[in-house]
Amino acid sequence: MTRLLIDTDPGVDDALAILMAHEHARIEGLCIAAGNVGLVHTERNALKLVEMIGADIPVYSGCPSPLVLPAPGAGFVHGEDGFGDTAYLAPSRAAENEHAAAAIVRMGREHAGELTLVALAPLTNLALALRLDPQLPSRFARLVVMGGAVSGRGNIHLAPVEFNIGFDPEAAHVVFSCWPEFDLIDWEACVRHAMPLARFDGLLAAGDARARFYTAISRKARAFNAARGHGMIAADALAMAVALEPDMVRRAERRHVGIELSGGLTRGATVVDWDLRMGRPANARIVLEVDQMRFETLVAGALGAA
């Protein structure tokens, strides 16, 4: 069974990815960052999700802000609390005392070569972990990152920028510069693999208690997508699917990807050397297409609708 360490900022799509991971893999820990909403909420949401599924998964709280500059969250999509403002009962357990970055370093050393690290949040925790242990890439079997917009069609106020990278570009720069090779699932791939809302609603109706919980917390996000004519864009779930079943990838390109750190319109953009002009080794396997049926089957299993 695949063993995962997940860095996350729950967040509605993070929640679906975690449900998927719990159904199809073994989660060794959740490391929590600010991103979609503030750290108080993302930590609380992670704890509530773990409690809801009845899992004994440690939760490690991490960075409450980006490394350098403040950044707005995405409460207008996920709800101000990140879980659709559902006013759920507070979780009964607390996060571990260890900081998320320290937990990443420790678990990488304790389980060298055994864990897949899945980064669903802004990369703040992972950047700090790399500064604590520059050998970190050698300690994980794989790194899978949800982030970026590889042809410049992002999803925030800066047109070419994707949220996770734009929230903390300096952290993304550290990770992309230091990790020799990782899988990158960008926003544009997630849009291409959106599920029709009617089909997704059918899975929610057919599912179990997980689906009922997810129906409540995702109501605002689904309405947001519907108002814009989108399907259900399950970005973090797509990244998790690639982490769980690497062979579902149908098309990918290995290229060098860097992060733009300046520019009033481009700060946080993912710059891809598509035409091999920069003379730098490829650091990313950019996932362009996956098997949609296999992806949706994993989603169905996560909701108890398989």
NORHU-V961393 format. One record per residue. N is the residue number from 0. PHI is phi in radians with two decimals (none if undefined). BURIAL is 1 if it has 9 or more other ideal C-beta (glycine too) atoms within 8 Angstrom, else 0. Layout:
((N,PHI,BURIAL) (N,PHI,BURIAL))
This chain:
((0,none,0) (1,-1.08,1) (2,-1.93,1) (3,-2.14,1) (4,-2.04,1) (5,-2.01,1) (6,-1.78,1) (7,-2.65,1) (8,-2.38,1) (9,-1.03,1) (10,1.48,1) (11,-1.19,1) (12,-1.25,1) (13,-1.04,1) (14,-1.05,1) (15,-1.13,1) (16,-1.09,1) (17,-1.19,1) (18,-1.04,1) (19,-1.10,1) (20,-1.10,1) (21,-1.12,1) (22,-1.29,1) (23,-2.08,1) (24,-2.65,1) (25,-2.00,0) (26,-1.61,1) (27,-1.50,1) (28,3.13,1) (29,-2.01,1) (30,-1.82,1) (31,-1.99,1) (32,-2.19,1) (33,-1.30,1) (34,3.06,1) (35,-0.88,1) (36,-2.50,1) (37,-1.18,0) (38,-1.08,1) (39,-0.98,0) (40,-1.35,1) (41,-1.13,1) (42,-1.11,1) (43,-1.08,1) (44,-1.14,1) (45,-1.08,1) (46,-1.11,1) (47,-1.15,1) (48,-1.13,1) (49,-1.08,1) (50,-1.11,1) (51,-1.08,1) (52,-1.52,1) (53,1.19,0) (54,-1.84,0) (55,-1.70,0) (56,-1.96,1) (57,-1.21,1) (58,-2.04,1) (59,-2.02,1) (60,-1.40,1) (61,-2.19,1) (62,-1.39,1) (63,-1.52,0) (64,-2.76,0) (65,-1.10,1) (66,-1.11,1) (67,-2.10,0) (68,-1.99,0) (69,-1.14,0) (70,-2.56,1) (71,-1.31,0) (72,-1.55,1) (73,-2.26,1) (74,-1.09,1) (75,-1.18,0) (76,-1.68,1) (77,-1.58,1) (78,1.65,1) (79,-1.09,0) (80,-1.66,1) (81,1.51,1) (82,-2.13,1) (83,1.26,1) (84,0.92,0) (85,-1.44,1) (86,0.99,0) (87,-1.17,0) (88,-1.12,0) (89,-1.06,0) (90,-1.13,1) (91,-1.56,0) (92,-2.04,0) (93,-2.07,0) (94,-1.24,1) (95,-1.17,0) (96,-1.36,0) (97,-1.37,0) (98,-1.18,0) (99,-0.99,1) (100,-1.10,1) (101,-1.15,1) (102,-1.15,1) (103,-1.05,1) (104,-1.09,1) (105,-1.08,1) (106,-1.21,1) (107,-1.07,1) (108,-1.29,1) (109,-1.23,0) (110,-2.17,1) (111,-0.93,0) (112,1.35,0) (113,-1.84,0) (114,-1.88,1) (115,-1.67,1) (116,-1.68,1) (117,-1.98,1) (118,-1.82,1) (119,-1.86,1) (120,-2.00,1) (121,-0.88,1) (122,-1.57,1) (123,-1.07,1) (124,-1.06,1) (125,-1.20,1) (126,-1.09,1) (127,-1.11,1) (128,-1.06,1) (129,-1.16,1) (130,-1.23,0) (131,-1.26,1) (132,-2.48,1) (133,-1.10,0) (134,-1.51,0) (135,-0.94,1) (136,-1.01,1) (137,-1.32,0) (138,-1.66,1) (139,-2.02,1) (140,-1.16,0) (141,-2.65,1) (142,-2.15,1) (143,-2.07,1) (144,-2.05,1) (145,-1.69,1) (146,3.04,1) (147,1.57,1) (148,-2.46,1) (149,-1.34,1) (150,-2.14,0) (151,1.48,0) (152,-1.94,1) (153,-1.49,1) (154,-2.46,0) (155,-2.23,1) (156,-1.15,0) (157,-1.54,1) (158,-0.94,0) (159,-1.55,1) (160,-1.98,1) (161,-1.63,1) (162,-1.03,1) (163,-1.01,1) (164,-1.28,1) (165,-1.16,1) (166,-1.14,1) (167,-2.54,1) (168,-1.07,1) (169,-1.10,1) (170,-1.11,1) (171,-1.07,1) (172,-1.05,1) (173,-1.05,1) (174,-1.18,1) (175,-1.17,1) (176,-1.39,0) (177,-1.77,1) (178,-1.59,1) (179,-1.07,0) (180,-2.78,0) (181,-2.57,1) (182,-1.52,1) (183,-2.05,1) (184,-1.90,1) (185,-1.64,1) (186,-1.04,1) (187,-1.12,1) (188,-1.11,1) (189,-1.14,1) (190,-1.13,1) (191,-1.10,0) (192,-1.85,1) (193,-1.10,1) (194,-1.62,1) (195,-0.93,0) (196,-1.05,1) (197,-1.11,0) (198,-1.19,1) (199,-1.15,1) (200,-1.07,1) (201,-1.12,1) (202,-1.13,1) (203,-1.07,1) (204,-1.18,0) (205,-1.57,1) (206,-1.51,1) (207,-1.85,0) (208,-1.06,0) (209,-1.09,1) (210,-1.15,1) (211,-1.16,1) (212,-1.10,1) (213,-1.20,1) (214,-0.99,1) (215,-1.19,1) (216,-1.32,1) (217,-1.71,1) (218,-1.02,1) (219,-1.18,1) (220,-1.14,1) (221,-1.17,1) (222,-1.17,0) (223,-1.04,1) (224,-1.13,1) (225,-1.08,1) (226,-1.14,0) (227,-1.83,0) (228,1.29,0) (229,-1.63,1) (230,-1.43,1) (231,-1.42,1) (232,-1.54,1) (233,-1.75,1) (234,-1.04,1) (235,-1.18,1) (236,-1.15,1) (237,-1.13,1) (238,-1.07,1) (239,-1.13,1) (240,-1.03,1) (241,-1.17,1) (242,-1.12,1) (243,-1.36,1) (244,-2.33,0) (245,-1.00,0) (246,-1.37,0) (247,-1.36,1) (248,-1.24,1) (249,-1.67,0) (250,-2.61,0) (251,-2.66,1) (252,-2.28,0) (253,-1.65,0) (254,-2.53,1) (255,-1.42,1) (256,-2.18,1) (257,-2.10,1) (258,-2.08,1) (259,-1.39,1) (260,-1.84,0) (261,-2.29,0) (262,1.66,0) (263,-1.14,0) (264,-1.89,0) (265,-2.24,1) (266,-1.04,1) (267,1.70,1) (268,-1.22,1) (269,-1.57,1) (270,-1.77,0) (271,-1.85,1) (272,-1.49,1) (273,-1.08,0) (274,-1.78,0) (275,0.99,0) (276,-1.63,0) (277,-1.52,0) (278,1.22,0) (279,-1.88,0) (280,-1.16,0) (281,-1.09,0) (282,-2.00,1) (283,-2.30,1) (284,-1.64,1) (285,-1.47,1) (286,-1.40,1) (287,-1.85,0) (288,-2.70,1) (289,-2.19,1) (290,-1.28,0) (291,-1.08,0) (292,-1.13,0) (293,-1.14,1) (294,-1.05,1) (295,-1.17,1) (296,-1.14,1) (297,-1.14,1) (298,-1.07,1) (299,-1.04,1) (300,-1.08,1) (301,-1.14,1) (302,-1.74,1) (303,1.28,1) (304,-1.99,1) (305,-1.29,0))
